[in-house]
């Protein structure tokens, strides 16, 4: 049975698209046929992070409006045969997304045998974000360890509980997962960031994983490669752990403890 997963947050710039690309790629690496859809109409960038921007001929809006078929618009990922990308339009506005059109595309993807459909939501609470979450079975709420990001994520949780198809029809609620990105335990120890405990106390949803603060995320984006493919990096390992936990495996949290400075570094002040 197809599962629809929205990657969402209230605040922009927290790593939703990075997460959508790596999460979808991670599911595909495990052998699951996966589609990832960019709902950020007008500001598309999923195709850049996936490294397929030059292969976009038709987009999500073209399919919704009957200007192209889903087979014409889906782009096969260059890294994995199980992963397909559906890009957003750069020339339309978010009103081009219709509930009926989105539902039809999702049903067609399910009919094509996709096990997972990952919806990369735009930030905020406007049309694109509402459309991305409306048909979701599960939600990965992405937040940074800062007060404004966590507060905005709390607003998103309220919308997931009231604005989705499952909520409106009185069905089992959307299953919520918390993903904390750009986490730096040393800065947490210095009081510059919220701790995992602080964030969990505020949001009260199950922690799916922690992605460490790392320059390799920018490096991956510039290369047009999802961060999960940066083998051996902390970010790649963190996203692989996230996918494993999502699939029901028991994985201990990593990258959450501050690194103590070695004797020589303490002696010479890090010079």
C-alpha positions, 0 to 999 in steps of 0.5 A, a space after each residue: 500500500 502506498 504511503 504519502 509522506 509530507 516533509 514540512 515545517 513552518 519556517 523556511 530555510 530549515 532543510 526541508 528540501 535537503 531532507 526530502 531529497 535525502 529521505 526519498 533517496 534513502 528509501 530508494 536505496 533500501 529498494 522501495 519504489 519512491 517518488 518525490 514531488 516538489 510542491 514549491 510552485 514558483 520557487 522550485 529547487 528540488 530538481 537542483 538538489 537532485 541534480 536533474 534540473 536540465 532534464 525538466 521538460 514537464 512539471 507537476 502543474 503540467 500534469 495537473 492541468 492535463 498538459 502532460 502525462 505523469 510518465 512524461 513529467 517523471 524524471 528517473 533519478 541518476 543515482 537509483 533506479 527506484 527513485 523518480 522526481 516530479 519537479 515544480 513549475 517555475 512559471 506558475 503560482 501556487 494557485 495552479 495547484 488544485 486539490 482534485 488535481 493533486 489527488 488525481 496525481 497521487 492516485 495515479 502514482 499509487 497505481 504505478 506501484 510506488 511504495 512511497 510518495 514524498 511531498 516536499 512542502 514549501 514553508 509557511 501555511 499558504 496554499 502550497 503547504 496545505 496542498 502538500 500535507 492534505 493527503 498525507 499519511 505521515 509527516 516529517 516535521 523539520 525544525 532547527 534547534 532555535 525558538 522561532 523554528 520550534 514555535 513555527 513547527 508547533 503551528 504546523 502540528 496544529 494544521 496536521 491535526 485539523 486541516 488534512 483529509 484524515 482530520 476532516 474525515 475523522 480517520 486515524 490522524 497523520 502519523 507525526 515524526 520530528 526531525 531536528 536539523 543543523 544540530 550542534 551539541 557544542 553550541 547546545 552546551 554553550 546555551 546557544 541552541 535548544 537541547 533535544 529535551 527542550 524541543 521534545 518537551 515543546 512539540 511532544 512528538 516522536 523524534 525520528 532523528 537528528 542531522 548535525 550541522 555540517 558544511 557538507 550539506 552545502 557541498 552536496 547541494 552545489 554538486 546536485 547530489 542529495 546529502 545521503 550520497 556523501 558516503 562516510 559523512 556525518 550527514 549521510 550517516 544521520 539520514 541513513 539512520 533516519 530512514 532505518 528508524 522510519 522503516 521500523 529499525 532500532 537505531 541509537 541516536 548519534 551526533 548528539 553529544 558534545 565533543 570534548 577538546 583533547 588535552 593539547 587543544 585545551 593546553 594551547 587554546 585550539 591554536 
